Every structure is written in structure tokens, then in C-alpha cells.
Amino acid sequence: MSSCTVKTMTPPKSPEHLDVKRAVLDAAIEIIATDGPEALSMREVARRADISHQAPYHHFTDRAGILAAISEEGFRAFAAEFRATLSSSSSPLTDCLRTYVRFAMEHKGHFRVMFRSDICGVETHEPTRAAADEAFLALLDFAALVNPAAAQGPDAFALPTLLWSQAHGLATLLIDGPLRNKLPPELTIDALVDSVAALVARSMDTSATAH
């Protein structure tokens, strides 16, 4: 991956310029959502967006630049949704798990790139790294809200790791794994998330009692 994958454009940008850039990103997100990031190419983006084969290069140096921009956008949207849930929820564990899973299912094109360190651009694209850090801080705040004592003690890093693993594992199994096709007809995804949240809460209570 090149060390500079997103072109810096000289302002001001015309509406037409911005529209084409948005069309490129939307086409790329659609490709990834339906066929995975491996299917993404500059030529396929141009075809899906119904623009010339050269048009994407006016906004992004290469495929890696598009992936970095998608990751940045995804992390910022995720952090905003997660913080909105944190600020309004009376049941943060359940509601934030729901938010995480819902984001993954509604934004597959972003989600399938954001957590792939080999393609998401966090190591080469500073805005993407900053957006990823913002999202991680939201997860840390989530852990602190769920269990303030653990978040300040020796398990201060283990707690968000546990919660993140539960949320991310469930989301991944639902969008890219076999879990969704194995759900009993009477079990909704929200009900499954609620049950997982209850089990996680119970396990944390049991662990605290054991110590």
C-alpha cells in the first residue's frame, strides 16, 4: 500500500466535483456491501457510478485511497451513532450492542473495510487514523458507563476488549457468517442481541462476586 493514497484537492470544489466524488464513494460502498472489498476496482467503481474510467482518479490516487475514505466515513458515522446511544440510553449495554449490530447490518460496505487493518488505511491516512481513534474512545466510554469500577481498575483495558469482542463477533457472524441463517424463526436479531447483553451482564456480575 502506498504511503499517500488520497489526493489533496485544491479548494474551492465545484458542486459537480463533489457530486462525482460522492458517486465514486457510493459505488464503492455498494460493491463492497454486495461482493466484498476484494471485488473493488477503479474500473468497476467507474462502471457502477456511470462515469468515465478516468473520473475516479480525479479524486483518489488508487483503490487504497477509496478504501481509506470509506473507512474514515464509517468510523465517523459509527462514533456519532454510538455516542448518541450513550447519551440517551438508560440500558447502555443492551442499547449499545444493538447500535453496533445495527450499524454493521445497515452499513456493510463501511463495516467490511473499517476493521481490516490491511486495507482500511489507518496506517497510511491520518484522517482515517483520527476517525478510528474517535470511534475507539467511544467504545472506552461505553465500557466506563457499563461498569465504572472495572473501567478504573486492573481490568480497565480488558473490559472494553470484552465488550467490543462480543459486539463485533456477533455483528460479523450476522453479516458475514452463518448465524443469520440459523436463527430460529421466532427469534429476532434484536431479541438475540438483548439475550447476549443479558448474558454478558450476568457474567460480569458473577466475575465480580467471585473476586
C-alpha positions in Angstrom: 0.0 0.0 0.0 1.4 3.4 -0.9 2.1 5.9 1.8 -0.1 8.5 0.3 -3.3 7.2 -1.1 -5.7 10.1 -1.0 -5.1 13.1 -3.3 -5.3 16.5 -1.8 -7.5 18.7 -4.0 -7.2 22.4 -4.2 -10.3 24.3 -2.9 -12.8 25.5 -3.8 -14.5 22.4 -5.1 -17.4 22.8 -7.5 -20.8 21.0 -6.8 -20.1 18.8 -9.8 -16.7 17.9 -8.4 -18.2 16.9 -5.1 -21.1 15.0 -6.7 -18.6 12.8 -8.7 -16.6 12.1 -5.6 -19.7 11.1 -3.7 -20.8 8.9 -6.6 -17.4 7.2 -6.6 -17.7 6.5 -2.8 -21.3 5.4 -3.1 -20.5 3.0 -5.9 -17.5 1.6 -4.0 -19.6 1.1 -0.8 -22.3 -0.7 -2.9 -19.6 -3.0 -4.4 -18.2 -3.9 -1.0 -21.6 -4.4 0.5 -22.7 -6.9 -2.1 -19.4 -8.5 -3.2 -16.8 -7.7 -0.5 -13.7 -5.4 -0.7 -11.8 -7.8 -2.9 -14.3 -7.0 -5.7 -13.4 -3.3 -5.6 -11.5 -1.9 -8.6 -11.3 1.6 -10.1 -12.8 0.3 -13.3 -15.7 -1.3 -11.5 -16.4 1.8 -9.5 -16.5 3.9 -12.7 -18.9 1.4 -14.3 -21.2 1.3 -11.3 -21.2 5.1 -11.0 -21.7 5.5 -14.7 -18.7 7.8 -15.1 -15.6 7.7 -17.3 -12.8 5.3 -16.3 -10.6 8.2 -15.5 -13.1 10.1 -13.3 -12.3 8.3 -10.1 -8.6 9.2 -10.5 -9.6 12.9 -10.3 -10.4 12.3 -6.6 -8.4 9.3 -5.5 -5.0 8.1 -6.5 -5.9 4.5 -6.4 -8.1 1.8 -4.9 -6.4 2.2 -1.5 -7.4 5.8 -1.4 -11.1 4.9 -1.8 -10.9 2.3 0.9 -9.3 4.8 3.3 -12.0 7.3 2.6 -14.7 4.7 3.2 -13.1 3.7 6.5 -12.9 7.3 7.6 -16.5 8.0 6.8 -17.6 4.7 8.5 -15.6 5.4 11.7 -17.1 8.9 12.0 -20.6 7.7 11.4 -20.1 4.8 13.9 -18.8 7.1 16.6 -21.6 9.6 16.1 -24.3 6.8 16.3 -22.6 5.2 19.3 -22.3 8.4 21.2 -25.9 9.3 20.5 -26.9 6.0 22.1 -24.6 6.5 25.1 -26.1 9.9 25.7 -29.7 8.8 25.6 -29.7 5.3 26.9 -30.9 4.0 30.3 -29.6 0.5 29.4 -26.2 1.2 27.7 -25.1 -2.4 27.5 -28.1 -3.6 25.6 -28.6 -0.4 23.5 -25.0 -0.1 22.5 -24.8 -3.7 21.4 -27.9 -3.1 19.4 -26.4 0.0 17.9 -23.2 -1.8 17.0 -25.0 -4.7 15.3 -27.5 -2.4 13.5 -24.6 -0.3 12.2 -22.9 -3.3 10.8 -26.0 -4.6 9.1 -27.1 -1.2 7.7 -23.6 -0.1 6.6 -22.0 -3.4 5.4 -19.9 -1.5 2.8 -18.2 0.5 5.6 -18.1 -2.2 8.2 -16.3 -4.7 6.0 -13.5 -2.3 5.5 -13.2 -0.4 8.8 -11.7 -3.2 10.8 -9.4 -4.7 8.2 -6.1 -3.2 9.1 -4.6 -4.4 5.8 -6.9 -2.3 3.7 -8.6 0.4 5.9 -5.8 2.9 5.7 -5.3 3.7 9.4 -1.6 3.3 9.0 -1.2 5.5 6.0 -4.0 8.0 6.0 -4.1 10.4 9.0 -7.8 11.4 8.8 -8.7 7.7 8.9 -6.5 7.1 11.9 -8.1 10.1 13.7 -11.6 8.8 12.9 -10.7 5.3 14.1 -9.3 6.8 17.4 -12.5 8.7 17.8 -14.5 5.5 17.5 -12.3 3.7 19.9 -12.7 6.5 22.5 -16.5 6.0 22.2 -16.0 2.3 23.0 -13.9 3.2 26.0 -16.7 5.5 27.2 -19.2 2.7 26.6 -17.2 0.4 28.9 -16.9 3.1 31.6 -20.7 3.6 31.5 -21.4 -0.2 31.7 -19.1 -0.9 34.6 -17.4 2.2 36.1 -15.5 0.3 38.7 -13.9 -2.2 36.3 -13.1 0.6 33.9 -10.9 2.2 36.5 -9.3 -0.9 37.9 -6.8 -3.5 36.7 -9.3 -4.6 34.0 -9.5 -1.1 32.5 -8.4 -2.4 29.1 -9.9 -5.9 29.4 -13.4 -4.6 29.9 -13.7 -2.7 26.6 -11.9 -5.5 24.9 -14.6 -8.0 26.2 -17.5 -5.8 25.2 -16.0 -5.0 21.8 -15.3 -8.6 21.1 -18.9 -9.6 22.0 -20.4 -6.8 19.8 -18.0 -7.3 16.9 -18.2 -11.0 16.9 -22.0 -11.0 16.9 -22.1 -8.4 14.1 -19.6 -10.3 12.0 -21.4 -13.6 12.4 -24.7 -11.9 11.3 -23.4 -10.2 8.2 -20.5 -12.5 7.0 -21.1 -15.7 8.9 -23.8 -18.4 9.1 -25.6 -17.1 12.2 -28.3 -15.2 10.5 -29.5 -18.2 8.5 -29.5 -20.3 11.7 -31.7 -18.1 13.8 -35.0 -19.7 14.8 -37.9 -18.1 13.0 -39.3 -16.7 16.2 -36.0 -15.1 17.3 -35.4 -11.6 16.0 -32.0 -10.1 15.8 -32.9 -7.5 18.5 -34.1 -10.3 20.8 -30.8 -12.2 20.2 -28.8 -9.1 21.0 -30.8 -8.5 24.1 -30.2 -12.1 25.3 -26.4 -11.7 24.6 -26.3 -8.5 26.5 -28.1 -10.1 29.5 -25.6 -13.0 29.5 -22.6 -10.6 29.3 -24.1 -8.6 32.2 -24.6 -11.8 34.2 -21.0 -13.0 33.5 -19.6 -9.6 34.7 -21.7 -9.8 37.9 -20.6 -13.4 38.5 -16.9 -12.5 38.0 -17.2 -9.5 40.4 -18.7 -11.8 43.0 -16.0 -14.4 42.6 -13.3 -11.8 43.3 
